[in-house]
Amino acid sequence: MSHRADVTTIERVAGRLYEAIHDDAEERACDDLPGDACRVVPGNVLWNVTSGAFTKLGEQLANPGTVLPWVLGAVGAPAAFIGMLVPVKDAGSLLPQLAVAGRIRTAPRRAPWWVWSAAAQVVALTLMALAVASLSGVVAGLVVVAALAAFSVASGVGSVAFKDVMAKTVPKGERGRVLALRATIGGLLGVAAGLFVRGSVDAAEARWPYVLILGTAALAFAVGAAAFARVRESDGHTAGGRDALAEARAGVRFLRKQSAFRAFVVARALLLALPLAVPFITLFGQSNVDPSLGSLGVFVIANALAATVSSPFWGRFADLSSHRTMAVAGALGALAVVYALAIGNAPDAWRSALSYAPAFVLAGVAHGGVRLGRKTYLVDGPPARERPTYVAIANTSIGAATVVGAAVGAMAGWLGSGGILVVFGACIALGAVLAWRLPPASEMVVDDEA
């Protein structure tokens, strides 16, 4: 009896949550969903959002651009390890995807792949926490970076599976709002986490706050995995499974023949300059505005607030026009870089942490919009049976672009943080223009047989 009551409560919560994102003026269009998937959409949205909120929290607590540099500093790891964090994260999550996409295609249900990937991320984060608690110096740096590499590879596998599950369980036209709700709730949790970080890490030299942060990130991913395991997914296409080499050839063929898809990959590669620019916005501000801008708690809170405030808007915009969402968000990202450069070169009376803060907020809002726009575009655009390959070749290409971006960042000693921001700002602006010129997601693939 109590079990049935629990089920009824969950169904009631799922229904209310779905009503919050579903426009009453719209009929639920489930033509693009397989089988009887429409009947379980509210429940799937509940578990999808729950999973996403907790994994977003985990990602913020183990962010390689903000949190992990402080972790490595706390254990006395050499500075070289800090420079490896973002490239290892991006390359690890993006480059190997073609190797697993063919295998994922042979599975009628792809949600278990995401769940096992999240479980692997729990193990990786736990190893990081143990390393911080018990190791120091070079050894601690090696373990943390190795665990980050494992975390990133698992993230890449999950990314291929997630987009396919999303397309099979949430109707087109509502996916952007579901992604936005995940980010919003995760952002609210991140604000609370940031307040804790600001009150403990920033005021303490002990390691325990970092161990607690990473342990909480592992717990968040465990909750996310448990929630996603409840998603009810219909069987999908399994024909045409390919080995890694054949999958790579197929992906290259799509890039060569599908001009709109190729343009999307180029635009996304240029917009990659936005997250790469954020550390240099910090460095430029520390050098030219206020040395205290590196406060870890401030970073976590600013990123979380940006996601919380902007995600609902970006989600609805992405459902209307995902490529225009990328473009407008990219324009905001370019504006963030221009604003940072302007304040950094303004008269002394105008330069302060408060006047510089909008650069961080604009960059965070813009990054959220680019992510929601390109995820929605890549879920809605490809044909169902080839979606894993499209996702994998796109992400692998971006992984290669990340290496190039990291090489540009390595020139900071020669160009300075301001010079790097000029380069990245130009790339972001060009990416926004190319994104604006993309066709709608429904027209990305000209011929399903290509």
Residue pairs with C-beta under 8 A, 6 or more apart in sequence:
10 43
10 46
11 42
11 43
13 46
14 42
14 43
14 45
14 46
15 42
17 42
17 45
17 46
17 49
17 181
18 41
18 42
18 45
18 46
20 181
21 45
21 174
21 177
21 178
21 181
21 315
22 28
22 174
26 173
28 38
28 41
28 171
29 171
29 172
29 173
30 37
30 38
30 41
30 171
32 167
32 171
32 172
33 41
33 168
33 169
33 171
33 234
34 168
34 234
34 235
34 236
35 234
35 235
36 234
37 44
37 168
37 169
37 232
37 233
37 234
38 171
40 169
40 232
41 169
41 170
41 171
43 230
43 232
44 169
44 170
44 231
44 232
44 233
45 170
45 178
47 227
47 228
47 230
47 231
48 166
48 169
48 170
48 178
48 182
48 228
48 231
49 178
49 181
49 182
49 185
50 223
50 224
50 227
51 182
51 223
51 224
51 225
51 227
51 228
51 231
52 178
52 179
52 181
52 182
52 183
52 185
52 186
52 224
53 181
53 182
53 185
53 186
53 189
53 224
54 186
54 189
54 220
54 221
54 223
54 224
54 227
55 118
55 186
55 220
55 221
55 224
56 182
56 183
56 185
56 186
56 187
56 189
56 190
56 307
57 186
57 189
57 190
57 193
57 217
57 220
58 121
58 125
58 216
58 217
58 218
58 220
58 221
58 224
59 186
59 217
60 67
60 186
60 190
60 193
60 194
60 300
60 303
60 304
61 67
61 190
61 193
61 213
61 214
61 216
61 217
61 220
61 300
62 68
62 125
62 128
62 151
62 213
62 214
62 217
63 300
63 303
64 85
64 86
64 88
64 89
64 148
65 85
65 86
65 275
65 278
65 279
66 296
66 299
66 300
66 303
67 213
67 296
67 299
67 300
68 82
68 85
68 144
68 148
69 82
69 85
70 201
70 210
70 296
71 128
71 132
71 144
71 210
71 213
71 214
72 81
72 82
72 85
72 140
72 141
72 144
73 82
74 132
74 207
74 210
75 131
75 132
75 135
75 136
75 137
75 140
75 141
75 144
75 207
76 136
76 137
76 140
77 137
77 138
77 140
77 141
77 144
78 137
78 138
78 141
81 141
81 142
81 144
81 145
83 410
84 145
85 145
85 148
86 276
86 279
86 406
87 402
87 403
87 406
88 145
88 148
88 149
88 152
89 148
89 151
89 152
90 152
90 398
90 399
90 402
90 406
91 152
91 399
91 402
91 403
92 148
92 149
92 150
92 151
92 152
92 153
92 155
92 156
93 152
93 153
93 155
93 156
93 159
93 395
93 399
94 156
94 395
94 396
94 398
94 399
94 402
95 156
95 396
95 399
95 400
96 153
96 156
96 157
96 396
97 156
97 157
97 159
97 160
97 391
97 392
97 395
97 396
97 399
98 244
98 247
98 248
98 251
98 389
98 392
98 393
98 396
99 244
99 247
100 156
100 157
100 160
100 392
101 160
101 247
101 251
101 388
101 389
101 391
101 392
102 241
102 242
102 243
102 244
102 246
102 247
102 388
102 389
103 241
104 110
104 113
104 157
104 160
104 161
104 164
104 388
105 237
105 238
105 240
105 241
105 242
105 385
105 388
105 389
106 238
106 241
107 113
107 238
108 235
108 236
108 238
109 233
109 234
109 235
109 236
110 160
110 161
110 164
110 165
110 168
110 233
110 236
110 388
111 161
111 165
111 228
111 229
111 231
111 233
112 229
113 157
113 158
113 160
113 161
114 158
114 161
114 162
114 165
114 228
115 225
115 228
115 229
117 154
117 155
117 157
117 158
117 161
118 154
118 158
118 221
118 222
118 224
118 225
118 228
119 222
119 225
120 150
120 151
120 154
121 151
121 154
121 155
121 158
121 218
121 221
122 218
122 221
122 222
122 225
123 150
124 147
124 148
124 150
124 151
124 154
125 147
125 151
125 214
125 215
125 217
125 218
125 221
126 214
126 215
126 218
127 143
127 147
127 150
128 143
128 144
128 147
128 148
128 214
129 211
129 214
129 215
129 218
131 140
131 143
131 144
131 147
132 140
132 144
132 207
132 210
132 211
132 214
133 207
133 211
135 143
156 395
159 391
159 395
160 388
160 391
160 392
160 395
161 388
163 375
163 378
163 379
163 387
163 388
163 391
164 236
164 387
164 388
164 391
165 231
165 233
166 175
166 178
166 379
167 175
167 379
167 380
167 384
167 387
168 233
168 234
168 236
168 384
169 231
169 232
169 233
170 178
172 380
173 319
174 319
175 318
175 319
175 376
175 379
175 380
176 314
176 315
176 316
176 317
176 318
176 319
176 322
176 325
176 372
176 376
177 312
177 315
177 316
177 319
178 315
179 311
179 315
179 318
179 372
179 375
179 376
180 311
180 312
180 313
180 314
180 315
180 316
180 318
180 372
181 311
181 312
181 315
183 307
183 308
183 311
183 315
183 368
183 372
184 307
184 308
184 311
184 312
186 304
186 307
187 304
187 305
187 306
187 307
187 308
187 309
187 311
188 304
188 308
189 220
189 304
190 300
190 301
190 303
190 304
190 307
190 308
191 301
191 304
191 305
191 308
193 213
193 216
193 300
193 304
194 297
194 298
194 299
194 300
194 301
194 303
194 304
195 297
195 301
197 209
197 213
197 296
197 297
197 300
198 295
198 296
198 297
198 298
198 300
198 301
199 297
200 209
200 212
201 209
201 210
201 213
201 296
201 297
202 295
202 296
202 297
236 384
237 384
237 385
239 385
240 385
242 250
247 389
247 392
248 393
250 386
250 389
250 393
251 389
251 390
251 392
251 393
251 396
252 393
253 450
254 261
254 386
254 389
254 390
254 393
254 450
255 261
255 262
255 265
255 393
255 397
256 262
257 450
258 444
258 445
258 446
258 450
259 446
260 438
260 439
260 443
260 444
260 445
260 446
261 381
261 382
261 390
261 394
261 444
261 445
263 434
263 437
263 438
264 323
264 374
264 377
264 378
264 381
264 394
264 435
264 438
264 444
265 393
265 394
265 397
265 398
266 434
267 326
267 431
267 434
267 435
267 438
268 326
268 374
268 394
268 398
268 431
268 435
269 397
269 398
269 401
269 431
270 427
270 428
270 430
270 431
270 434
271 326
271 330
271 333
271 370
271 374
271 427
271 428
271 431
271 432
271 435
272 398
272 401
272 402
272 405
272 427
272 431
273 405
273 423
273 424
273 425
273 427
273 428
273 431
274 330
274 333
274 363
274 366
274 367
274 370
274 424
274 428
275 367
276 402
276 405
276 406
276 408
276 409
276 424
277 333
277 336
277 337
277 363
277 420
277 421
277 424
277 425
277 428
278 360
278 363
278 367
279 409
280 409
280 412
280 417
280 420
280 421
280 424
281 336
281 337
281 340
281 359
281 360
281 363
281 421
282 293
282 294
282 299
283 412
283 417
284 340
284 341
284 344
284 417
284 418
284 421
285 293
285 340
285 343
285 344
285 353
285 356
285 359
286 293
286 294
287 344
287 417
288 344
288 345
288 351
288 418
289 343
289 344
289 351
289 352
289 353
289 355
289 356
290 351
290 352
290 353
290 356
292 353
293 353
293 356
299 360
302 357
302 360
302 361
302 364
303 360
303 364
305 361
305 364
306 360
306 361
306 363
306 364
306 365
306 367
306 368
307 364
307 368
309 365
310 364
310 365
310 368
310 369
311 368
311 372
314 325
314 329
314 368
314 369
314 372
314 373
315 372
317 324
317 325
317 328
317 369
317 373
318 325
318 372
318 373
318 375
318 376
318 377
319 376
321 440
322 372
322 373
322 374
322 376
322 377
322 380
322 441
323 373
323 377
323 435
323 436
323 438
323 439
323 440
323 441
324 373
324 435
324 436
325 369
325 370
325 372
325 373
325 376
326 369
326 370
326 373
326 374
326 377
326 431
326 432
326 435
326 438
327 373
327 432
327 433
327 435
327 436
328 369
328 432
329 365
329 366
329 367
329 368
329 369
329 370
329 372
329 373
329 432
330 366
330 370
330 428
330 429
330 431
330 432
330 435
331 429
331 432
332 362
332 365
332 366
332 369
333 362
333 363
333 366
333 367
333 370
333 428
333 432
334 425
334 428
334 429
334 432
335 362
335 366
336 358
336 359
336 360
336 362
336 363
336 366
337 359
337 363
337 421
337 422
337 424
337 425
337 428
338 425
339 358
339 359
339 362
340 356
340 359
340 421
341 418
341 421
341 422
341 425
343 350
343 351
343 355
343 356
343 359
344 351
344 356
344 418
346 355
373 435
376 441
377 438
377 441
377 444
378 390
378 391
378 394
379 387
380 441
380 442
381 390
381 441
381 442
381 444
381 445
382 389
382 390
382 391
382 444
382 445
383 445
383 448
386 448
408 420
408 423
408 424
409 420
411 419
411 420
412 419
412 420
415 423
438 444
